[in-house]
Amino acid sequence: ACPSDSGTYYSSDSGVTWLFRPNDTPYTWNLVSDKKGHLFVLKYFGGPFLLFRSDDFGESWQRIFLPVSGDPNRIYVRKDGTVFVPVNNWILVTKDGGENWEQILFPSGNVSCVGWDAQDKMLAACYDGIFRYDALNNEWNDISNGIYRRRIEKILFTTENTILVFSIQKCFRS
């Protein structure tokens, strides 16, 4: 599935043909799917982005109300199907299609992006740096090592056990 400024496109044959699924928004952003087949998309209505879910491949959408106020900026799905939505200085986590949400407080500013390392530990970035989350102790550790005062756009773990951090005009590798 692919979001666009006029609706969502769906392909059931690996992109050979596309079916257009119009929806009620002028702008959709960051469409993802969990392991249960739910599609999640952020929709923009001229104010903050709102989270919606579809259980029928984009034919219809249901708004998902989040437990904290603010503007969700992205949706992420970990390889086990867990959905993560950063909202300001919170990271919201659901394993049941958005019915229930765990709230993880981020220690430093608004979260710009989320990623995972080789041990499947969550990494999150903000303008103040990059942090690793230790779920067992419910604490964040600063792993910035000099990457400060940057707008981090993406954290990517590669198959070569490398973490890539993308910011405006720069890429960092660890």
C-alpha positions in Angstrom: 0.0 0.0 0.0 1.1 3.5 -0.7 -0.2 6.9 0.7 -0.7 9.9 -1.6 -2.1 13.4 -1.3 -5.5 12.2 -2.6 -5.9 8.7 -1.1 -4.2 5.3 -0.7 -3.1 2.9 -3.5 -3.2 -0.8 -2.9 -1.5 -3.6 -4.9 -2.2 -7.3 -4.3 0.3 -8.4 -7.0 3.6 -6.8 -5.9 3.0 -3.6 -7.7 2.1 -4.8 -11.1 -1.4 -3.2 -10.8 -2.7 -0.7 -8.3 -6.2 -0.1 -7.0 -7.0 3.4 -5.8 -8.7 3.7 -2.5 -9.9 7.3 -2.0 -10.4 8.6 1.5 -11.6 11.7 3.2 -8.3 13.6 3.6 -6.3 15.9 1.4 -3.0 14.5 2.6 -1.8 11.1 4.0 1.6 10.3 5.4 3.6 7.4 6.6 1.5 4.3 5.8 2.6 1.1 7.5 1.1 -2.4 8.1 1.3 -4.6 11.2 1.5 -8.4 11.1 -2.2 -8.7 11.6 -2.9 -6.9 8.3 -4.0 -3.5 9.8 -3.0 -0.5 7.8 -2.0 2.6 9.8 -1.7 6.1 8.2 -1.3 9.6 9.5 -3.7 12.0 7.9 -3.4 15.7 7.8 -6.5 17.9 8.0 -4.9 21.3 8.1 -4.0 20.9 11.8 -2.1 18.1 13.5 -1.7 14.7 11.9 -4.3 12.2 13.1 -3.8 8.4 13.2 -6.2 6.2 11.3 -6.4 2.4 10.8 -7.9 0.3 8.1 -8.8 -3.4 8.4 -10.0 -3.7 4.7 -6.9 -2.6 2.7 -7.8 1.1 2.7 -11.5 0.8 1.7 -12.5 2.4 5.0 -10.6 4.1 7.8 -11.2 4.4 11.6 -9.7 7.1 13.6 -7.5 5.9 16.5 -7.5 8.2 19.5 -4.1 8.4 21.2 -3.8 8.6 25.0 -1.6 11.7 24.9 -2.2 15.0 23.1 0.1 16.3 20.4 1.1 15.8 16.8 2.2 12.2 15.9 5.1 12.6 13.4 5.6 9.0 12.1 4.5 5.4 12.5 6.9 2.5 12.9 6.4 -1.2 12.9 9.0 -3.4 14.5 9.7 -6.8 12.9 7.5 -8.5 15.5 4.5 -6.4 14.4 4.5 -4.0 17.3 3.5 -0.4 16.3 5.3 2.6 17.6 4.0 6.2 17.3 6.1 9.2 18.6 4.1 12.1 19.9 6.1 15.0 21.2 8.2 13.5 24.1 6.2 10.2 24.3 6.6 7.0 22.3 3.3 5.1 22.2 3.3 1.4 21.7 0.5 -1.0 20.7 0.5 -4.7 20.0 -3.3 -5.0 19.3 -4.0 -2.7 16.4 -4.3 0.5 18.4 -6.9 -0.7 21.0 -4.5 -0.3 23.9 -1.3 1.8 24.2 1.7 1.6 26.4 3.3 5.1 27.0 7.1 5.5 27.2 8.3 8.9 28.3 11.3 10.1 26.3 13.9 12.0 28.4 14.9 14.9 26.2 12.7 16.9 23.9 10.4 15.8 21.1 11.1 12.5 19.4 12.0 12.9 15.7 12.5 9.2 14.8 12.7 5.7 16.1 14.9 2.7 15.2 16.3 -0.6 16.6 19.8 -1.9 17.2 21.3 -5.4 16.8 19.8 -6.5 20.1 16.4 -5.2 19.0 16.6 -2.4 21.6 14.7 0.8 20.7 16.7 3.8 19.6 15.1 7.3 19.5 16.4 10.6 18.4 15.7 14.2 19.1 17.5 17.5 18.6 19.6 16.8 21.7 20.9 13.4 20.5 20.3 9.7 20.2 19.2 7.5 23.1 18.8 3.7 23.6 15.9 2.4 25.7 16.4 -0.4 28.3 13.0 -1.8 28.7 14.0 -4.0 31.6 15.0 -1.0 33.7 12.7 1.5 32.0 15.5 3.9 31.4 17.1 5.8 28.5 20.9 5.9 27.9 22.5 8.7 25.8 24.5 7.2 23.0 24.9 10.4 20.9 28.7 10.3 20.9 28.9 13.8 19.3 25.7 13.7 17.3 24.0 16.8 18.9 22.1 19.7 17.6 20.9 18.0 14.5 17.5 17.2 13.1 17.7 13.4 12.9 15.4 12.0 10.2 16.1 8.2 10.3 17.9 5.6 12.3 18.5 2.4 10.4 20.2 -0.9 11.5 21.8 -2.7 8.6 22.5 -6.4 8.1 26.2 -5.7 8.7 25.5 -4.8 12.3 25.9 -1.1 11.5 23.7 1.7 12.7 23.2 4.5 10.2 21.8 7.9 11.4 20.5 10.2 8.8 20.2 14.0 9.4 19.9 16.9 7.1 22.9 16.8 4.7 24.8 14.2 6.8 24.9 10.5 7.5 26.6 9.0 10.5 27.7 5.3 10.9 28.5 3.2 13.9 
